[in-house]
Amino acid sequence: MLLLAAACGNSSSGSSTGDTGSSSTVVAQAKAAVAKNRQGTDGALPTSAPKPKPGMNVWVISCLQAGEGCSTPAAGAKEAGEDIGWKMTVFDGKGRPDLYATGIRSAIADKADGIILDVIDCVAAKSALEEAHQAGVKIYAFYAFDCDDPLAGGGKPLFDAQLNFGSQPWAQYVEDVHARSAADYVIAKTNGQAKIIEFTEKDILVAQHLNKGFEKRIRDCSGCTIVKKVPFTLDDFVTGKLEGKAEAALTQNPQANVVYSPYDAALTLGISQAVVASGRNDDVLVTGNEGLSPNVGSVRDNKGQDLILGLSARWVGWAAVDGMNRLLQGQPQVDEGIGHQTLDREGPLPKSTTYYDGNIDADGNAKQDYEANFNKIWSGS
């Protein structure tokens, strides 16, 4: 997974200037949250790590290489792993559970030391993961939920470790921090008068948790309404159906002034194009997530996306290798320092990269260098 956008004072904000009545307190809270999130919430980077063992064989099972939300962290993990002398293989799951299982079983056959699951939930590949455990392969996951997640039915957990986002459980971070920040932006920019087309997804749990957290915060806003829910799947990316679904929703709901997408790839693979083609680009507030290159460009150029809730996909890949290194050496996981940041045409937007790569200052420059930090702690210097 991820998030938001619109320019204050620009007609694309879709905002209302009317009195919010009983929503006034919620609107004030939301505006304060947006101001805070605009500064960024990244934490301190890890200060030490076990020295990586060279020659480890690690497979990254990517949910969908056609989606940059999957391919970018996979590429980051491959780059980081190869930097420390590991054999890294990226397998494209193409959004299909049967291929997730094929990738995991291929890793087992290749005698992998570890498998990194890239936005692949335990329930989507349960049998294959059980086989991996029996073979002694370590399982590490990011943007994914284990089989004990309530939305997955509360089964037996199979992940050996997951990417840490502070001290909160992953589900709580997704719902109460990340998704709430998106909702706060919507509430603030519409002055509590949001009429929302919400895109929902059932085939990955992170999207379900994002939708759940977004809806939970929106319910606090008495003047806000979800006028239409549009279900989609990863297969809609591959088949090109997502744009048509977005076009229909916009046509059927002329009162909507917000389009909520749980993550960036859904925008670049259909939703943003539909918004622009509808002629309502300057009247509808469109939210996004991670801040991938196409999405930063869309926000900067006002092309079907207004908000990014920046979450560095490349950093996630590097952090996953750090986490896998700790897992393979029997060491506890640590907070990898990853937070988020509100980005829109008000600023800031990245200056030295085309994509969001961690918190930036008012001039668009990175506040931290995670890559240099990882190389330093992995080398023991």
C-alpha positions in Angstrom: 0.0 0.0 0.0 -1.2 4.6 -0.4 -2.9 8.6 -0.2 -4.3 12.2 -0.6 -4.3 15.6 -2.5 -5.7 19.0 -3.4 -4.5 22.5 -3.6 -5.9 25.0 -1.1 -7.3 28.0 -2.9 -7.4 26.1 -6.2 -10.7 25.1 -7.6 -9.5 21.4 -7.7 -9.8 21.3 -3.9 -13.6 20.7 -4.3 -14.0 22.6 -1.0 -17.1 24.2 0.4 -17.1 27.5 2.3 -20.3 26.9 4.1 -20.8 26.5 7.8 -20.1 22.9 9.0 -22.5 23.2 12.0 -21.9 20.2 14.3 -18.9 19.2 12.2 -17.0 22.3 13.2 -14.9 20.6 15.9 -14.1 17.7 13.6 -13.1 20.1 10.8 -10.8 22.0 13.1 -9.2 18.8 14.3 -8.8 17.7 10.7 -7.1 20.9 9.6 -4.7 20.7 12.6 -3.9 17.1 11.6 -3.2 18.1 8.0 -0.8 20.8 9.1 1.0 18.4 11.3 1.2 15.7 8.7 2.5 18.1 6.1 5.7 18.3 8.3 6.2 14.5 8.0 6.1 11.8 10.7 9.3 9.8 9.9 11.1 8.6 13.0 14.7 7.9 13.8 16.5 5.3 11.7 18.0 2.1 13.2 21.3 2.7 14.8 22.7 -0.9 14.6 22.2 -4.2 12.9 23.8 -7.6 12.8 26.4 -7.9 10.0 24.7 -9.6 7.0 25.9 -13.0 6.1 26.9 -13.0 2.4 25.4 -15.5 -0.1 21.9 -15.7 1.4 19.3 -16.7 -1.1 16.2 -14.6 -0.8 13.1 -14.5 -3.0 10.7 -11.5 -3.2 7.2 -12.5 -4.2 5.6 -9.4 -5.7 1.9 -9.0 -5.7 1.8 -7.4 -9.2 4.8 -6.1 -11.1 2.5 -4.0 -13.3 1.6 -2.0 -10.2 4.4 0.3 -9.0 3.1 -0.1 -5.4 4.4 -3.7 -5.7 7.3 -3.3 -8.1 9.0 -0.3 -6.5 9.5 -1.9 -3.0 10.5 -5.2 -4.8 13.1 -3.3 -6.7 14.3 -1.6 -3.6 14.7 -5.0 -1.8 16.5 -6.5 -4.7 18.9 -3.5 -4.8 19.6 -3.6 -1.1 20.0 -7.4 -1.0 22.5 -7.4 -3.8 24.4 -4.6 -2.2 25.2 -6.9 0.8 26.0 -9.9 -1.4 22.7 -11.8 -1.4 21.2 -13.7 -4.3 17.9 -11.9 -4.9 15.0 -13.2 -7.1 11.9 -11.2 -7.8 8.8 -13.3 -8.8 5.8 -11.6 -10.4 2.6 -12.8 -8.8 0.5 -10.9 -11.3 -2.3 -10.4 -8.8 -3.1 -14.1 -8.8 -3.1 -16.3 -5.7 -2.2 -19.4 -7.7 0.9 -17.6 -8.9 1.7 -16.4 -5.4 1.8 -20.1 -4.5 3.9 -21.0 -7.5 6.4 -18.3 -6.6 6.7 -19.6 -3.0 7.1 -23.2 -4.1 9.7 -22.1 -6.7 11.6 -20.4 -3.8 11.4 -23.6 -1.8 12.7 -25.6 -4.7 15.6 -23.1 -5.1 16.5 -23.8 -1.4 15.8 -20.2 -0.5 16.9 -19.0 2.9 14.1 -16.5 3.1 11.0 -15.3 1.3 9.8 -11.6 1.4 6.1 -11.2 0.7 5.3 -8.0 -1.1 1.6 -7.1 -0.4 0.6 -10.7 -0.3 -1.6 -11.8 2.6 -1.2 -15.1 4.4 -4.7 -16.3 3.4 -3.8 -15.8 -0.3 -1.1 -18.4 -0.2 -1.7 -20.3 3.0 -0.8 -23.9 1.8 2.4 -22.8 0.1 3.5 -20.8 3.2 2.9 -23.9 5.3 5.1 -25.8 2.9 7.8 -23.1 3.2 7.7 -23.4 7.0 8.1 -27.2 6.8 11.1 -26.6 4.5 12.7 -24.2 7.0 12.3 -21.1 4.9 11.9 -17.9 6.8 8.9 -15.7 5.9 9.0 -11.9 6.1 6.2 -9.7 4.9 5.3 -6.0 4.3 2.0 -4.3 3.5 0.5 -7.7 4.3 -1.5 -9.4 7.0 -1.0 -12.7 8.6 -3.6 -15.5 8.8 -4.5 -14.4 12.4 -5.9 -11.1 11.2 -9.6 -10.7 12.1 -10.5 -9.8 8.5 -8.8 -13.0 7.4 -10.8 -15.2 9.8 -8.4 -15.2 12.7 -6.4 -18.4 11.9 -2.9 -19.5 12.8 -0.1 -16.9 12.0 2.5 -18.1 9.5 4.7 -15.0 9.1 8.0 -15.1 11.0 8.4 -11.3 10.9 6.8 -8.2 9.4 7.9 -4.7 8.7 7.6 -2.5 11.7 5.9 0.9 11.6 6.6 2.2 15.1 5.3 0.4 18.1 1.7 0.0 16.8 0.3 -3.2 15.4 0.3 -3.0 11.6 -3.5 -3.0 11.4 -3.8 -0.2 13.9 -1.2 1.9 12.0 -3.0 1.4 8.7 -6.5 2.3 10.1 -5.8 4.8 12.8 -2.8 6.6 11.4 -2.5 6.3 7.6 -6.1 6.0 6.6 -7.2 8.5 9.2 -4.7 11.0 7.7 -6.4 10.6 4.3 -9.9 11.2 5.8 -8.7 14.2 7.7 -7.4 15.7 4.5 -10.8 15.1 2.8 -12.7 16.6 5.8 -10.4 19.6 6.0 -10.4 20.4 2.3 -14.1 20.2 1.9 -14.8 22.0 5.2 -16.7 18.9 6.3 -19.0 18.7 3.3 -17.4 15.8 1.4 -19.6 13.7 -1.0 -17.3 10.7 -1.6 -16.9 8.1 -4.3 -15.0 5.4 -2.4 -13.0 2.7 -4.3 -12.9 -0.5 -2.3 -11.0 -3.7 -2.7 -11.5 -7.1 -1.2 -8.6 -9.2 -2.6 -5.9 -7.6 -0.4 -6.3 -7.0 3.3 -4.3 -3.8 3.4 -6.9 -2.2 1.1 -9.7 -3.4 3.4 -8.0 -2.0 6.4 -7.4 1.3 4.6 -11.1 1.5 3.6 -12.1 0.6 7.2 -10.0 3.3 8.8 -11.1 5.9 6.2 -14.7 5.2 6.8 -14.3 5.2 10.6 -12.9 8.7 10.5 -15.4 10.0 7.9 -18.3 8.9 10.2 -17.1 11.6 12.7 -18.0 14.2 10.0 -21.7 14.8 10.1 -21.7 16.7 6.8 -19.7 14.0 5.0 -21.3 11.2 3.0 -20.0 8.3 1.0 -22.4 8.5 -2.0 -21.0 5.5 -3.9 -18.7 2.5 -3.2 -17.0 1.1 -6.2 -15.5 -2.4 -5.7 -12.4 -3.4 -7.8 -9.8 -6.1 -7.9 -6.2 -6.5 -8.9 -7.5 -8.2 -12.0 -9.2 -5.0 -13.0 -5.6 -3.5 -13.4 -4.6 -6.3 -15.8 -7.8 -6.3 -17.8 -8.2 -2.5 -18.0 -11.6 -2.5 -16.4 -10.9 0.0 -13.6 -11.1 3.1 -15.8 -14.6 2.1 -17.0 -15.8 1.6 -13.4 -14.5 5.0 -12.5 -16.1 6.7 -15.5 -19.5 5.1 -14.6 -19.2 6.2 -10.9 -18.5 9.8 -11.9 -21.3 9.9 -14.4 -23.8 8.4 -12.0 -22.9 10.6 -9.1 -22.6 14.2 -10.3 -22.9 15.5 -6.7 -19.6 13.8 -5.7 -16.7 16.2 -4.9 -14.2 13.6 -3.6 -12.8 10.4 -5.1 -11.0 8.2 -2.5 -8.5 5.6 -3.7 -6.8 3.4 -1.1 -3.5 3.5 -3.0 -1.6 5.1 -5.9 -1.6 2.3 -8.5 -5.4 2.3 -8.7 -5.1 6.0 -9.8 -2.5 5.6 -12.5 -4.1 2.4 -13.9 -7.5 3.9 -14.5 -9.1 6.3 -11.9 -7.1 9.4 -12.7 -7.7 9.0 -16.4 -11.4 8.8 -15.8 -11.4 11.9 -13.7 -9.6 13.9 -16.3 -11.8 12.6 -19.1 -15.0 13.4 -17.2 -14.2 17.1 -17.3 -14.5 17.3 -13.5 -10.8 17.3 -12.7 -11.0 20.8 -11.1 -14.2 20.1 -9.2 -13.3 16.7 -7.6 -10.7 16.1 -4.9 -8.8 12.9 -5.7 -6.7 11.1 -3.0 -3.8 8.8 -3.5 -1.1 7.2 -1.4 2.6 6.3 -1.6 3.9 9.0 -3.9 5.2 7.1 -6.9 6.7 8.9 -9.9 3.6 9.0 -12.0 1.5 10.2 -9.0 3.9 12.9 -8.0 3.7 14.1 -11.6 -0.1 13.9 -11.6 -0.3 16.0 -8.5 2.2 18.6 -9.8 0.5 18.9 -13.1 -3.1 18.7 -11.8 -3.9 15.5 -13.8 -6.4 13.5 -11.9 -4.8 13.4 -8.5 -4.6 16.0 -5.8 -3.2 14.4 -2.6 -0.3 12.1 -1.8 0.0 10.7 1.6 3.7 9.9 1.1 5.0 6.5 2.1 8.4 5.7 0.6 8.0 2.5 -1.4 11.7 2.2 -2.1 12.6 2.7 1.6 10.1 -0.1 2.4 12.1 -2.5 0.2 15.4 -1.5 1.9 13.8 -1.9 5.3 12.5 -5.3 4.4 16.1 -6.5 3.7 17.1 -5.1 7.0 14.3 -7.0 8.7 15.1 -10.2 6.8 18.7 -9.9 7.9 17.6 -9.7 11.5 15.2 -12.6 11.0 17.8 -14.8 9.5 20.2 -14.1 12.4 17.6 -14.6 15.1 17.6 -11.0 16.1 14.4 -9.0 17.1 12.8 -6.6 14.6 13.1 -2.8 15.1 11.2 0.3 14.1 12.6 1.1 10.7 11.7 4.8 11.0 9.1 4.9 8.2 6.3 7.4 8.6 4.3 9.4 6.1 3.8 13.0 4.9 1.0 15.0 3.3 2.0 16.3 -0.1 0.0 18.4 -2.6 0.4 21.4 -4.8 0.6 23.6 -1.8 3.9 21.8 -1.1 6.2 20.3 -0.4 6.9 18.1 -3.4 10.1 16.1 -4.0 12.9 18.1 -5.6 15.8 15.7 -6.0 13.7 12.6 -7.0 10.7 12.1 -9.2 9.1 10.0 -6.5 8.5 10.4 -2.7 11.4 8.9 -0.8 10.9 9.9 2.8 10.1 13.1 4.6 11.2 16.3 2.8 11.6 19.8 4.0 9.8 22.9 2.7 12.2 23.1 -0.3 11.6 19.5 -1.3 14.9 18.0 0.0 15.2 14.8 1.9 15.5 15.0 5.6 17.2 11.6 6.1 19.3 9.3 3.9 18.1 5.8 4.8 20.2 4.1 2.2 23.5 5.5 3.6 22.3 4.6 7.1 21.5 1.0 6.2 24.9 0.6 4.5 26.6 2.0 7.6 24.9 -0.2 10.1 25.2 -3.3 7.9 29.0 -2.7 7.6 29.4 -2.3 11.3 30.9 1.2 11.0 
